[in-house]
Amino acid sequence: MTRRPLPCLILLGLLSAASPVTAHEVGAWAGASSAPAERSEVAVAALDGKAYVIGDYNGATELLIYDLATDAWSKGAAFPYPVHHTMAAERDGKIFVFGGYVNGWEASEKAWSYDPRKNVWERRADLPTPRAAGGATPLGDKIHVVGGSGSGRINVATHEIYDPATDSWARAAPLPAPRDHLAVQTVEGRIIATGGRIDGDSSRNLTINQVYDPATDRWSDAAPLPTARSGVASAVLGREVFVIGGESKVKTYDEVEAFDLPANLWRALARLPTARHGFGAVTYGGRIYTLTGSPRPGGDRSGTVEVLDPKGSAPGR
Protein backbone atom coordinates (compact mmCIF):
# COMPACT_ATOMS: atom_id res chain seq x y z
CA MET A 1 0.00 0.00 0.00
CA THR A 2 1.27 3.45 -0.87
CA ARG A 3 0.50 6.32 1.44
CA ARG A 4 0.17 9.98 0.63
CA PRO A 5 3.50 11.79 0.31
CA LEU A 6 5.05 13.26 3.42
CA PRO A 7 5.61 17.03 3.52
CA CYS A 8 8.52 17.68 1.21
CA LEU A 9 11.44 19.96 1.98
CA ILE A 10 14.25 19.95 -0.56
CA LEU A 11 17.51 21.79 -0.21
CA LEU A 12 19.64 21.87 -3.33
CA GLY A 13 23.10 23.37 -3.59
CA LEU A 14 23.72 25.43 -6.69
CA LEU A 15 26.73 23.45 -7.87
CA SER A 16 28.30 23.58 -11.31
CA ALA A 17 29.20 20.20 -12.80
CA ALA A 18 32.27 21.69 -14.45
CA SER A 19 33.58 23.44 -11.34
CA PRO A 20 35.99 22.02 -8.77
CA VAL A 21 34.93 21.66 -5.16
CA THR A 22 34.93 25.08 -3.53
CA ALA A 23 34.86 26.28 0.06
CA HIS A 24 31.12 26.97 0.11
CA GLU A 25 30.22 23.40 -0.77
CA VAL A 26 29.33 20.93 1.94
CA GLY A 27 31.87 18.14 2.38
CA ALA A 28 35.29 17.46 0.89
CA TRP A 29 36.64 14.68 -1.31
CA ALA A 30 40.06 13.03 -1.39
CA GLY A 31 41.60 10.25 -3.46
CA ALA A 32 42.70 6.85 -2.17
CA SER A 33 44.60 3.85 -3.56
CA SER A 34 43.10 2.53 -6.79
CA ALA A 35 41.80 -1.01 -6.95
CA PRO A 36 44.25 -3.59 -8.36
CA ALA A 37 41.77 -4.32 -11.17
CA GLU A 38 39.25 -2.11 -12.94
CA ARG A 39 35.60 -3.00 -12.42
CA SER A 40 32.04 -1.84 -13.06
CA GLU A 41 28.49 -3.06 -12.36
CA VAL A 42 29.71 -4.49 -9.07
CA ALA A 43 28.18 -5.18 -5.67
CA VAL A 44 30.04 -3.77 -2.66
CA ALA A 45 29.56 -4.65 1.02
CA ALA A 46 31.58 -3.88 4.14
CA LEU A 47 32.50 -6.13 7.05
CA ASP A 48 34.94 -5.59 9.95
CA GLY A 49 36.69 -2.60 8.41
CA LYS A 50 37.02 -4.06 4.92
CA ALA A 51 35.06 -3.48 1.72
CA TYR A 52 34.38 -6.38 -0.65
CA VAL A 53 33.93 -5.76 -4.38
CA ILE A 54 32.05 -8.58 -6.11
CA GLY A 55 31.30 -9.16 -9.79
CA ASP A 56 32.18 -7.27 -12.94
CA TYR A 57 30.44 -6.29 -16.18
CA ASN A 58 33.46 -7.52 -18.15
CA GLY A 59 33.57 -10.97 -16.56
CA ALA A 60 36.26 -10.75 -13.87
CA THR A 61 35.64 -13.07 -10.92
CA GLU A 62 38.42 -12.24 -8.42
CA LEU A 63 37.17 -10.90 -5.11
CA LEU A 64 38.73 -7.50 -4.43
CA ILE A 65 39.16 -6.60 -0.75
CA TYR A 66 39.92 -3.06 0.43
CA ASP A 67 41.19 -2.41 3.96
CA LEU A 68 39.52 0.85 4.90
CA ALA A 69 41.93 1.59 7.77
CA THR A 70 45.19 1.03 5.89
CA ASP A 71 44.16 2.03 2.34
CA ALA A 72 45.50 -1.30 1.05
CA TRP A 73 44.05 -3.85 -1.36
CA SER A 74 44.16 -7.66 -1.40
CA LYS A 75 42.31 -10.44 -3.19
CA GLY A 76 40.12 -13.25 -1.95
CA ALA A 77 38.72 -16.46 -3.38
CA ALA A 78 37.20 -15.88 -6.80
CA PHE A 79 33.43 -15.78 -7.10
CA PRO A 80 32.26 -19.14 -8.55
CA TYR A 81 31.38 -17.71 -12.00
CA PRO A 82 31.22 -14.39 -13.89
CA VAL A 83 28.33 -12.21 -12.71
CA HIS A 84 27.34 -8.57 -12.99
CA HIS A 85 24.61 -6.41 -11.47
CA THR A 86 24.54 -8.71 -8.45
CA MET A 87 23.39 -7.65 -4.95
CA ALA A 88 25.29 -8.02 -1.68
CA ALA A 89 24.92 -7.37 2.05
CA GLU A 90 26.71 -8.28 5.29
CA ARG A 91 25.19 -10.27 8.12
CA ASP A 92 26.53 -12.59 10.86
CA GLY A 93 30.18 -12.12 9.91
CA LYS A 94 29.67 -13.09 6.26
CA ILE A 95 29.04 -11.41 2.91
CA PHE A 96 25.87 -12.61 1.18
CA VAL A 97 25.48 -12.28 -2.60
CA PHE A 98 22.17 -12.62 -4.43
CA GLY A 99 21.22 -13.05 -8.08
CA GLY A 100 22.80 -10.91 -10.78
CA TYR A 101 23.11 -11.37 -14.52
CA VAL A 102 24.95 -14.39 -15.94
CA ASN A 103 25.49 -15.57 -19.51
CA GLY A 104 24.88 -12.02 -20.73
CA TRP A 105 21.50 -10.85 -19.43
CA GLU A 106 20.07 -13.99 -17.83
CA ALA A 107 18.80 -13.23 -14.32
CA SER A 108 20.17 -15.69 -11.76
CA GLU A 109 18.37 -17.17 -8.77
CA LYS A 110 21.56 -18.26 -7.02
CA ALA A 111 22.64 -17.03 -3.60
CA TRP A 112 26.06 -17.37 -1.96
CA SER A 113 27.86 -16.46 1.23
CA TYR A 114 31.54 -15.63 1.66
CA ASP A 115 33.33 -16.36 4.92
CA PRO A 116 36.38 -14.07 5.24
CA ARG A 117 37.94 -16.25 7.94
CA LYS A 118 37.94 -19.33 5.71
CA ASN A 119 38.18 -17.48 2.39
CA VAL A 120 35.51 -19.73 0.88
CA TRP A 121 32.17 -19.32 -0.93
CA GLU A 122 29.16 -21.42 0.10
CA ARG A 123 25.95 -21.95 -1.87
CA ARG A 124 22.78 -20.77 -0.11
CA ALA A 125 19.06 -21.22 -0.72
CA ASP A 126 18.05 -19.84 -4.10
CA LEU A 127 16.22 -16.55 -4.47
CA PRO A 128 12.53 -17.34 -5.01
CA THR A 129 12.55 -14.76 -7.83
CA PRO A 130 15.58 -14.71 -10.15
CA ARG A 131 16.71 -11.11 -10.61
CA ALA A 132 19.51 -8.59 -10.93
CA ALA A 133 20.14 -4.86 -10.48
CA GLY A 134 17.99 -4.61 -7.37
CA GLY A 135 19.13 -3.84 -3.85
CA ALA A 136 20.02 -5.89 -0.77
CA THR A 137 20.10 -4.45 2.73
CA PRO A 138 20.27 -5.93 6.24
CA LEU A 139 17.41 -5.18 8.63
CA GLY A 140 17.57 -6.77 12.06
CA ASP A 141 18.91 -10.30 11.71
CA LYS A 142 17.67 -10.71 8.13
CA ILE A 143 18.45 -9.35 4.64
CA HIS A 144 15.84 -7.72 2.41
CA VAL A 145 16.26 -8.03 -1.38
CA VAL A 146 14.18 -5.39 -3.15
CA GLY A 147 13.23 -4.74 -6.78
CA GLY A 148 15.44 -5.24 -9.82
CA SER A 149 14.82 -6.98 -13.14
CA GLY A 150 14.38 -10.49 -14.44
CA SER A 151 15.77 -11.91 -17.66
CA GLY A 152 15.14 -9.51 -20.52
CA ARG A 153 15.63 -6.63 -18.05
CA ILE A 154 11.89 -6.36 -17.28
CA ASN A 155 11.29 -4.96 -13.81
CA VAL A 156 9.95 -6.98 -10.90
CA ALA A 157 8.29 -5.53 -7.79
CA THR A 158 9.44 -8.45 -5.67
CA HIS A 159 10.52 -7.89 -2.08
CA GLU A 160 11.90 -11.02 -0.43
CA ILE A 161 13.50 -11.52 2.99
CA TYR A 162 16.41 -13.90 3.59
CA ASP A 163 17.05 -15.43 7.00
CA PRO A 164 20.74 -16.46 7.27
CA ALA A 165 20.07 -18.48 10.43
CA THR A 166 17.59 -20.82 8.73
CA ASP A 167 18.76 -20.36 5.12
CA SER A 168 15.18 -19.63 4.11
CA TRP A 169 13.11 -16.97 2.35
CA ALA A 170 9.86 -15.11 3.07
CA ARG A 171 7.89 -12.54 1.10
CA ALA A 172 7.14 -8.96 2.07
CA ALA A 173 5.09 -6.12 0.58
CA PRO A 174 6.19 -5.58 -3.03
CA LEU A 175 7.88 -2.38 -4.12
CA PRO A 176 5.05 -0.05 -5.26
CA ALA A 177 7.08 1.34 -8.18
CA PRO A 178 9.02 -1.56 -9.78
CA ARG A 179 12.47 -0.48 -11.00
CA ASP A 180 16.12 -1.49 -11.27
CA HIS A 181 19.51 0.15 -10.68
CA LEU A 182 18.07 1.78 -7.54
CA ALA A 183 19.60 2.56 -4.14
CA VAL A 184 18.34 0.39 -1.26
CA GLN A 185 19.49 1.11 2.30
CA THR A 186 18.34 0.70 5.90
CA VAL A 187 18.00 3.76 8.13
CA GLU A 188 16.60 3.79 11.68
CA GLY A 189 14.76 0.51 11.25
CA ARG A 190 13.21 1.32 7.88
CA ILE A 191 14.24 0.62 4.28
CA ILE A 192 14.74 3.44 1.77
CA ALA A 193 14.41 2.65 -1.97
CA THR A 194 15.52 5.61 -4.08
CA GLY A 195 15.83 6.44 -7.77
CA GLY A 196 16.42 3.78 -10.41
CA ARG A 197 15.18 3.21 -13.95
CA ILE A 198 12.41 1.43 -15.82
CA ASP A 199 13.19 -1.91 -17.52
CA GLY A 200 16.94 -1.27 -17.71
CA ASP A 201 16.53 1.90 -19.78
CA SER A 202 18.69 4.72 -18.39
CA SER A 203 16.77 7.23 -20.49
CA ARG A 204 13.86 6.48 -18.12
CA ASN A 205 15.48 7.44 -14.84
CA LEU A 206 13.29 8.11 -11.81
CA THR A 207 13.17 10.39 -8.77
CA ILE A 208 10.91 8.07 -6.78
CA ASN A 209 11.80 7.70 -3.11
CA GLN A 210 9.89 5.16 -1.03
CA VAL A 211 10.11 4.00 2.58
CA TYR A 212 9.29 0.52 3.93
CA ASP A 213 8.11 0.09 7.51
CA PRO A 214 8.61 -3.52 8.67
CA ALA A 215 6.21 -3.00 11.59
CA THR A 216 3.29 -2.55 9.18
CA ASP A 217 4.71 -4.27 6.07
CA ARG A 218 3.85 -1.15 4.07
CA TRP A 219 5.61 1.27 1.74
CA SER A 220 5.02 5.04 1.72
CA ASP A 221 6.20 7.86 -0.53
CA ALA A 222 8.81 10.35 0.67
CA ALA A 223 10.48 13.46 -0.73
CA PRO A 224 11.69 12.63 -4.26
CA LEU A 225 15.35 12.33 -5.20
CA PRO A 226 16.29 15.80 -6.51
CA THR A 227 18.22 14.44 -9.52
CA ALA A 228 16.69 11.57 -11.51
CA ARG A 229 19.39 8.94 -11.99
CA SER A 230 20.19 5.24 -11.80
CA GLY A 231 23.24 3.05 -11.38
CA VAL A 232 24.18 5.04 -8.29
CA ALA A 233 26.31 4.13 -5.30
CA SER A 234 24.73 4.62 -1.88
CA ALA A 235 25.69 4.47 1.77
CA VAL A 236 24.27 5.35 5.17
CA LEU A 237 25.90 7.77 7.59
CA GLY A 238 23.96 8.73 10.69
CA ARG A 239 20.31 9.09 9.77
CA GLU A 240 20.99 9.97 6.11
CA VAL A 241 21.19 7.92 2.93
CA PHE A 242 23.83 9.32 0.54
CA VAL A 243 23.05 8.80 -3.16
CA ILE A 244 26.17 9.24 -5.28
CA GLY A 245 26.82 9.42 -9.03
CA GLY A 246 24.83 7.37 -11.54
CA GLU A 247 24.16 7.49 -15.27
CA SER A 248 21.71 8.31 -18.04
CA LYS A 249 21.95 7.45 -21.73
CA VAL A 250 24.17 10.45 -22.41
CA LYS A 251 26.20 11.11 -19.25
CA THR A 252 27.46 9.97 -15.89
CA TYR A 253 26.55 12.02 -12.82
CA ASP A 254 28.68 13.65 -10.16
CA GLU A 255 25.73 14.64 -7.97
CA VAL A 256 25.87 13.73 -4.28
CA GLU A 257 22.54 14.09 -2.47
CA ALA A 258 21.69 12.95 1.05
CA PHE A 259 18.23 12.07 2.37
CA ASP A 260 17.43 12.69 6.03
CA LEU A 261 14.65 10.23 6.81
CA PRO A 262 13.21 11.78 10.01
CA ALA A 263 13.16 15.26 8.43
CA ASN A 264 12.03 14.03 4.98
CA LEU A 265 14.70 16.36 3.59
CA TRP A 266 17.34 16.21 0.87
CA ARG A 267 20.57 18.22 0.82
CA ALA A 268 23.32 18.52 -1.78
CA LEU A 269 27.00 17.95 -1.02
CA ALA A 270 30.30 18.48 -2.83
CA ARG A 271 30.26 16.75 -6.19
CA LEU A 272 31.91 13.42 -6.85
CA PRO A 273 35.35 14.18 -8.38
CA THR A 274 35.04 11.35 -10.92
CA ALA A 275 31.49 11.05 -12.24
CA ARG A 276 30.64 7.35 -12.64
CA HIS A 277 28.07 4.60 -12.33
CA GLY A 278 27.98 0.88 -11.62
CA PHE A 279 30.01 1.25 -8.44
CA GLY A 280 29.57 0.89 -4.69
CA ALA A 281 30.00 2.86 -1.48
CA VAL A 282 30.57 2.02 2.17
CA THR A 283 31.00 4.06 5.35
CA TYR A 284 33.96 3.91 7.73
CA GLY A 285 35.19 6.30 10.38
CA GLY A 286 32.58 8.92 9.55
CA ARG A 287 33.54 8.97 5.85
CA ILE A 288 32.09 7.47 2.69
CA TYR A 289 34.33 5.41 0.38
CA THR A 290 33.32 4.99 -3.27
CA LEU A 291 34.90 2.08 -5.11
CA THR A 292 35.47 1.36 -8.85
CA GLY A 293 32.76 2.02 -11.47
CA SER A 294 32.44 3.28 -15.03
CA PRO A 295 33.28 6.92 -15.83
CA ARG A 296 31.20 6.78 -19.03
CA PRO A 297 27.68 5.49 -19.71
CA GLY A 298 27.60 1.82 -20.61
CA GLY A 299 30.23 -0.84 -20.01
CA ASP A 300 33.42 1.08 -19.23
CA ARG A 301 35.29 0.47 -15.94
CA SER A 302 37.83 1.92 -13.50
CA GLY A 303 39.72 1.23 -10.30
CA THR A 304 38.89 4.66 -8.86
CA VAL A 305 38.52 5.10 -5.11
CA GLU A 306 37.38 8.48 -3.75
CA VAL A 307 36.50 9.37 -0.17
CA LEU A 308 33.96 11.90 1.08
CA ASP A 309 34.17 13.60 4.47
CA PRO A 310 30.67 15.11 4.82
CA LYS A 311 31.88 17.43 7.58
CA GLY A 312 34.16 19.22 5.16
CA SER A 313 37.73 18.30 6.06
CA ALA A 314 39.66 16.16 3.60
CA PRO A 315 40.48 12.66 4.88
CA GLY A 316 44.06 12.13 6.04
CA ARG A 317 46.20 9.41 4.53
C-alpha positions in Angstrom: 0.0 0.0 0.0 1.3 3.5 -0.9 0.5 6.3 1.4 0.2 10.0 0.6 3.5 11.8 0.3 5.0 13.3 3.4 5.6 17.0 3.5 8.5 17.7 1.2 11.4 20.0 2.0 14.2 19.9 -0.6 17.5 21.8 -0.2 19.6 21.9 -3.3 23.1 23.4 -3.6 23.7 25.4 -6.7 26.7 23.5 -7.9 28.3 23.6 -11.3 29.2 20.2 -12.8 32.3 21.7 -14.5 33.6 23.4 -11.3 36.0 22.0 -8.8 34.9 21.7 -5.2 34.9 25.1 -3.5 34.9 26.3 0.1 31.1 27.0 0.1 30.2 23.4 -0.8 29.3 20.9 1.9 31.9 18.1 2.4 35.3 17.5 0.9 36.6 14.7 -1.3 40.1 13.0 -1.4 41.6 10.3 -3.5 42.7 6.9 -2.2 44.6 3.9 -3.6 43.1 2.5 -6.8 41.8 -1.0 -6.9 44.2 -3.6 -8.4 41.8 -4.3 -11.2 39.3 -2.1 -12.9 35.6 -3.0 -12.4 32.0 -1.8 -13.1 28.5 -3.1 -12.4 29.7 -4.5 -9.1 28.2 -5.2 -5.7 30.0 -3.8 -2.7 29.6 -4.7 1.0 31.6 -3.9 4.1 32.5 -6.1 7.0 34.9 -5.6 9.9 36.7 -2.6 8.4 37.0 -4.1 4.9 35.1 -3.5 1.7 34.4 -6.4 -0.6 33.9 -5.8 -4.4 32.0 -8.6 -6.1 31.3 -9.2 -9.8 32.2 -7.3 -12.9 30.4 -6.3 -16.2 33.5 -7.5 -18.2 33.6 -11.0 -16.6 36.3 -10.7 -13.9 35.6 -13.1 -10.9 38.4 -12.2 -8.4 37.2 -10.9 -5.1 38.7 -7.5 -4.4 39.2 -6.6 -0.8 39.9 -3.1 0.4 41.2 -2.4 4.0 39.5 0.8 4.9 41.9 1.6 7.8 45.2 1.0 5.9 44.2 2.0 2.3 45.5 -1.3 1.0 44.0 -3.9 -1.4 44.2 -7.7 -1.4 42.3 -10.4 -3.2 40.1 -13.2 -1.9 38.7 -16.5 -3.4 37.2 -15.9 -6.8 33.4 -15.8 -7.1 32.3 -19.1 -8.5 31.4 -17.7 -12.0 31.2 -14.4 -13.9 28.3 -12.2 -12.7 27.3 -8.6 -13.0 24.6 -6.4 -11.5 24.5 -8.7 -8.4 23.4 -7.6 -5.0 25.3 -8.0 -1.7 24.9 -7.4 2.1 26.7 -8.3 5.3 25.2 -10.3 8.1 26.5 -12.6 10.9 30.2 -12.1 9.9 29.7 -13.1 6.3 29.0 -11.4 2.9 25.9 -12.6 1.2 25.5 -12.3 -2.6 22.2 -12.6 -4.4 21.2 -13.1 -8.1 22.8 -10.9 -10.8 23.1 -11.4 -14.5 24.9 -14.4 -15.9 25.5 -15.6 -19.5 24.9 -12.0 -20.7 21.5 -10.9 -19.4 20.1 -14.0 -17.8 18.8 -13.2 -14.3 20.2 -15.7 -11.8 18.4 -17.2 -8.8 21.6 -18.3 -7.0 22.6 -17.0 -3.6 26.1 -17.4 -2.0 27.9 -16.5 1.2 31.5 -15.6 1.7 33.3 -16.4 4.9 36.4 -14.1 5.2 37.9 -16.3 7.9 37.9 -19.3 5.7 38.2 -17.5 2.4 35.5 -19.7 0.9 32.2 -19.3 -0.9 29.2 -21.4 0.1 25.9 -22.0 -1.9 22.8 -20.8 -0.1 19.1 -21.2 -0.7 18.0 -19.8 -4.1 16.2 -16.5 -4.5 12.5 -17.3 -5.0 12.5 -14.8 -7.8 15.6 -14.7 -10.2 16.7 -11.1 -10.6 19.5 -8.6 -10.9 20.1 -4.9 -10.5 18.0 -4.6 -7.4 19.1 -3.8 -3.8 20.0 -5.9 -0.8 20.1 -4.5 2.7 20.3 -5.9 6.2 17.4 -5.2 8.6 17.6 -6.8 12.1 18.9 -10.3 11.7 17.7 -10.7 8.1 18.4 -9.3 4.6 15.8 -7.7 2.4 16.3 -8.0 -1.4 14.2 -5.4 -3.1 13.2 -4.7 -6.8 15.4 -5.2 -9.8 14.8 -7.0 -13.1 14.4 -10.5 -14.4 15.8 -11.9 -17.7 15.1 -9.5 -20.5 15.6 -6.6 -18.1 11.9 -6.4 -17.3 11.3 -5.0 -13.8 10.0 -7.0 -10.9 8.3 -5.5 -7.8 9.4 -8.4 -5.7 10.5 -7.9 -2.1 11.9 -11.0 -0.4 13.5 -11.5 3.0 16.4 -13.9 3.6 17.1 -15.4 7.0 20.7 -16.5 7.3 20.1 -18.5 10.4 17.6 -20.8 8.7 18.8 -20.4 5.1 15.2 -19.6 4.1 13.1 -17.0 2.4 9.9 -15.1 3.1 7.9 -12.5 1.1 7.1 -9.0 2.1 5.1 -6.1 0.6 6.2 -5.6 -3.0 7.9 -2.4 -4.1 5.0 -0.1 -5.3 7.1 1.3 -8.2 9.0 -1.6 -9.8 12.5 -0.5 -11.0 16.1 -1.5 -11.3 19.5 0.2 -10.7 18.1 1.8 -7.5 19.6 2.6 -4.1 18.3 0.4 -1.3 19.5 1.1 2.3 18.3 0.7 5.9 18.0 3.8 8.1 16.6 3.8 11.7 14.8 0.5 11.2 13.2 1.3 7.9 14.2 0.6 4.3 14.7 3.4 1.8 14.4 2.6 -2.0 15.5 5.6 -4.1 15.8 6.4 -7.8 16.4 3.8 -10.4 15.2 3.2 -14.0 12.4 1.4 -15.8 13.2 -1.9 -17.5 16.9 -1.3 -17.7 16.5 1.9 -19.8 18.7 4.7 -18.4 16.8 7.2 -20.5 13.9 6.5 -18.1 15.5 7.4 -14.8 13.3 8.1 -11.8 13.2 10.4 -8.8 10.9 8.1 -6.8 11.8 7.7 -3.1 9.9 5.2 -1.0 10.1 4.0 2.6 9.3 0.5 3.9 8.1 0.1 7.5 8.6 -3.5 8.7 6.2 -3.0 11.6 3.3 -2.6 9.2 4.7 -4.3 6.1 3.9 -1.2 4.1 5.6 1.3 1.7 5.0 5.0 1.7 6.2 7.9 -0.5 8.8 10.3 0.7 10.5 13.5 -0.7 11.7 12.6 -4.3 15.3 12.3 -5.2 16.3 15.8 -6.5 18.2 14.4 -9.5 16.7 11.6 -11.5 19.4 8.9 -12.0 20.2 5.2 -11.8 23.2 3.0 -11.4 24.2 5.0 -8.3 26.3 4.1 -5.3 24.7 4.6 -1.9 25.7 4.5 1.8 24.3 5.4 5.2 25.9 7.8 7.6 24.0 8.7 10.7 20.3 9.1 9.8 21.0 10.0 6.1 21.2 7.9 2.9 23.8 9.3 0.5 23.1 8.8 -3.2 26.2 9.2 -5.3 26.8 9.4 -9.0 24.8 7.4 -11.5 24.2 7.5 -15.3 21.7 8.3 -18.0 22.0 7.4 -21.7 24.2 10.5 -22.4 26.2 11.1 -19.2 27.5 10.0 -15.9 26.5 12.0 -12.8 28.7 13.6 -10.2 25.7 14.6 -8.0 25.9 13.7 -4.3 22.5 14.1 -2.5 21.7 13.0 1.0 18.2 12.1 2.4 17.4 12.7 6.0 14.6 10.2 6.8 13.2 11.8 10.0 13.2 15.3 8.4 12.0 14.0 5.0 14.7 16.4 3.6 17.3 16.2 0.9 20.6 18.2 0.8 23.3 18.5 -1.8 27.0 17.9 -1.0 30.3 18.5 -2.8 30.3 16.8 -6.2 31.9 13.4 -6.8 35.4 14.2 -8.4 35.0 11.3 -10.9 31.5 11.0 -12.2 30.6 7.4 -12.6 28.1 4.6 -12.3 28.0 0.9 -11.6 30.0 1.3 -8.4 29.6 0.9 -4.7 30.0 2.9 -1.5 30.6 2.0 2.2 31.0 4.1 5.3 34.0 3.9 7.7 35.2 6.3 10.4 32.6 8.9 9.6 33.5 9.0 5.8 32.1 7.5 2.7 34.3 5.4 0.4 33.3 5.0 -3.3 34.9 2.1 -5.1 35.5 1.4 -8.8 32.8 2.0 -11.5 32.4 3.3 -15.0 33.3 6.9 -15.8 31.2 6.8 -19.0 27.7 5.5 -19.7 27.6 1.8 -20.6 30.2 -0.8 -20.0 33.4 1.1 -19.2 35.3 0.5 -15.9 37.8 1.9 -13.5 39.7 1.2 -10.3 38.9 4.7 -8.9 38.5 5.1 -5.1 37.4 8.5 -3.7 36.5 9.4 -0.2 34.0 11.9 1.1 34.2 13.6 4.5 30.7 15.1 4.8 31.9 17.4 7.6 34.2 19.2 5.2 37.7 18.3 6.1 39.7 16.2 3.6 40.5 12.7 4.9 44.1 12.1 6.0 46.2 9.4 4.5 
